[in-house]
Every structure is written in C-alpha cells, then in structure tokens.
Amino acid sequence: MDPAKEFRRNADECRRMARTTTSREDRDTWNQLAERWLRCADYVDRELKAARENTRTKAAIPRRSGRVVGRPQAA
C-alpha cells in the first residue's frame, strides 16, 4: 500500500477519535496526532517525488567508463 495514503488514513482515524472524545485535552492530543500523520504523509510524498525526479535526471546524464582515472594499473 502507498505509505502516504496509509498515513492519511491514520490521520482521519485520529480526527474521528477527536470528535468522539469529551475531554478537551484528549481532543487536542488526537488532533495533534492527526497533524503529525499528515506531516509524515507530506514528507513521504516529497521524498517520492524527489526520488522520481532524481531518477529521470540521472537517466539523462551520459555515463562514463568504469575505469578510475589516475590510479596506476597493475603491470
């Protein structure tokens, strides 16, 4: 499953819990947990996007030979 989607599902569950609790302190805690899950989801989205862009960029860079320049070769 997509981690960001799972994190958002967890955030939704925390918000549901916040709506059902009678304690203001508990409600605030559940809402803070929901915000944390959403930050995690956003982080995963950004990282995956960067990885995809990095993969596309690397594919466009011409590759050189595997020989290490400046290293003496065995005689």
C-alpha positions in Angstrom: 0.0 0.0 0.0 1.1 3.6 -0.5 2.6 4.9 2.7 1.3 8.4 2.3 -2.2 7.0 1.8 -1.9 4.9 4.9 -0.7 7.9 6.9 -3.6 10.0 5.8 -6.0 7.2 6.7 -4.4 7.2 10.2 -4.9 11.0 10.4 -8.6 10.6 9.5 -8.9 8.0 12.3 -7.3 10.4 14.8 -9.7 13.1 13.8 -12.7 10.7 14.2 -11.4 9.9 17.7 -11.0 13.6 18.5 -14.7 14.2 17.5 -15.9 11.4 19.8 -14.0 12.3 23.0 -15.5 14.5 25.7 -12.2 15.7 27.1 -10.7 18.8 25.6 -7.2 17.6 26.5 -7.8 14.3 24.7 -9.3 16.0 21.7 -6.2 18.2 21.4 -4.0 15.2 21.7 -5.9 13.3 18.9 -5.8 16.4 16.7 -2.0 16.7 17.3 -1.6 13.1 16.3 -3.6 13.7 13.2 -1.4 16.7 12.2 1.7 14.5 12.8 0.4 11.8 10.5 -0.3 14.4 7.8 3.2 15.8 8.1 4.5 12.3 7.7 2.3 11.8 4.6 3.6 15.1 3.1 7.2 14.1 3.8 6.7 10.8 2.0 5.1 12.5 -0.9 8.0 14.9 -1.2 10.6 12.2 -0.9 9.0 10.0 -3.5 8.6 13.0 -5.9 12.3 13.9 -5.4 13.3 10.3 -6.0 11.3 10.1 -9.2 12.8 13.4 -10.4 16.3 12.3 -9.5 15.8 9.0 -11.4 14.7 11.0 -14.5 17.7 13.4 -14.2 20.2 10.6 -13.7 18.9 8.8 -16.8 19.7 11.9 -18.9 23.3 12.1 -17.7 25.7 10.3 -20.0 27.7 7.5 -18.2 31.5 7.2 -18.4 33.5 4.1 -18.4 34.1 2.3 -15.1 37.9 2.9 -15.3 39.2 5.0 -12.4 41.4 7.9 -13.7 44.7 8.5 -12.0 45.0 5.0 -10.5 48.1 3.0 -11.6 47.2 -0.2 -13.4 48.9 -3.5 -12.4 51.8 -4.4 -14.6 
